[in-house]
Amino acid sequence: MKFHWPSFLLGCGAGAASVLVARQMRPLLLELATAAYQLSDTIWARATMLQEDVEDVLAEAKTRARPPRKTPAARPRARA
């Protein structure tokens, strides 16, 4: 197999360019990932608050639908 200098140089250039581009893109990718995590945390927090609100409403509705039962007064035990 014959060694092809232009292909070799093109490969080296592509490798060097990818390293330089990666160094330049890292801060941008870091900012995008940070924003995505913040958005995810905000969405989960709001969803949790909404779930708690729904549970509160359902608990109140259940309480209204089922009034508390009156329990008979405890009878004193006869002593033996």
C-alpha positions as CSV (number, residue, x, y, z in Angstrom):
1,M,0.0,0.0,0.0
2,K,1.4,3.4,-1.0
3,F,1.6,6.2,1.6
4,H,-0.4,9.1,0.4
5,W,0.9,12.4,1.9
6,P,-2.1,14.6,1.2
7,S,-4.5,12.2,2.9
8,F,-2.1,12.0,5.9
9,L,-1.9,15.8,6.2
10,L,-5.6,16.1,5.8
11,G,-6.2,13.7,8.6
12,C,-3.7,15.5,10.9
13,G,-5.4,18.8,10.1
14,A,-8.8,17.4,10.8
15,G,-7.6,16.0,14.2
16,A,-6.0,19.3,15.1
17,A,-9.1,21.3,14.0
18,S,-11.4,19.0,16.1
19,V,-9.2,19.6,19.2
20,L,-9.4,23.4,18.6
21,V,-13.1,23.4,17.9
22,A,-13.7,21.2,21.0
23,R,-11.9,23.7,23.2
24,Q,-13.9,26.5,21.8
25,M,-17.2,24.7,22.0
26,R,-16.7,23.4,25.6
27,P,-17.9,26.6,27.3
28,L,-21.0,26.7,25.1
29,L,-21.8,23.1,25.7
30,L,-21.3,23.6,29.4
31,E,-23.7,26.6,29.4
32,L,-26.3,24.6,27.5
33,A,-26.1,21.6,29.9
34,T,-26.4,23.9,32.9
35,A,-29.5,25.6,31.5
36,A,-31.0,22.2,30.7
37,Y,-30.4,21.0,34.3
38,Q,-31.9,24.2,35.7
39,L,-35.0,23.9,33.5
40,S,-35.4,20.2,34.5
41,D,-35.1,21.1,38.2
42,T,-37.7,23.9,37.8
43,I,-40.1,21.6,35.9
44,W,-39.8,18.9,38.6
45,A,-40.3,21.4,41.4
46,R,-43.4,22.8,39.9
47,A,-44.8,19.3,39.1
48,T,-44.2,18.3,42.7
49,M,-46.0,21.4,44.0
50,L,-48.9,20.8,41.7
51,Q,-49.1,17.1,42.8
52,E,-49.2,18.3,46.5
53,D,-52.0,20.7,45.7
54,V,-54.1,18.0,43.9
55,E,-53.5,15.7,46.9
56,D,-54.7,18.4,49.3
57,V,-57.9,19.0,47.3
58,L,-58.6,15.3,47.1
59,A,-58.0,14.8,50.9
60,E,-60.4,17.7,51.6
61,A,-63.0,16.3,49.3
62,K,-62.7,12.9,51.0
63,T,-63.1,14.5,54.4
64,R,-66.2,16.3,53.3
65,A,-67.7,13.2,51.6
66,R,-67.1,11.0,54.7
67,P,-68.0,12.9,57.9
68,P,-66.2,11.5,61.0
69,R,-68.1,8.6,62.7
70,K,-69.2,9.0,66.2
71,T,-67.7,6.4,68.4
72,P,-69.6,5.1,71.4
73,A,-68.3,6.2,74.7
74,A,-66.2,3.6,76.4
75,R,-68.0,1.8,79.1
76,P,-66.2,1.4,82.4
77,R,-65.1,-2.1,83.1
78,A,-66.6,-4.0,85.9
79,R,-64.1,-5.0,88.6
80,A,-64.0,-8.6,89.5
